[in-house]
Amino acid sequence: MKAAQDIILAPVVTERSMTGFAEKKYTFKVANDATKIDIARACEELFGVKVEKVNTVNVRGRKRRMGRYEGYTAAWKKAVVTLKADSKTIEFFDGLM
C-alpha cells in the first residue's frame, strides 16, 4: 500500500475548482494508479477530514507546439473529493479565498 503523500500529489487551484469550496468539494492531482478508496483514505489521513465521495477523471495530455516541433503534455489523474456536511474544512484551501 502506498503512503498518503504518494497518492495525493498536488492541489488543483483554478477558478472552477475554487467554486466548489463552499460545497466542501476539493480538487487534487493524484497518482495515476490510485483508486477512489485509496484517495479517500489518503485525504482522511493527511487532512483529518471525513470523505463522503470521490469522483475521478483521467486528463489527457494536450498537443503543444514549439515552432515546427510538436508533442504532448503529460497525462494525469484528477480527483474531486466531497467532504461530509459535519466534517471540518481543509485549512490549506481556507487561505486561498
Summary of the structure (lengths in Angstrom):
residues: 97
radius of gyration: 15.0
end to end distance: 34.2
largest distance: 54.0
contacts: 246
relative contact order: 0.26
helix: 30%
strand: 36%
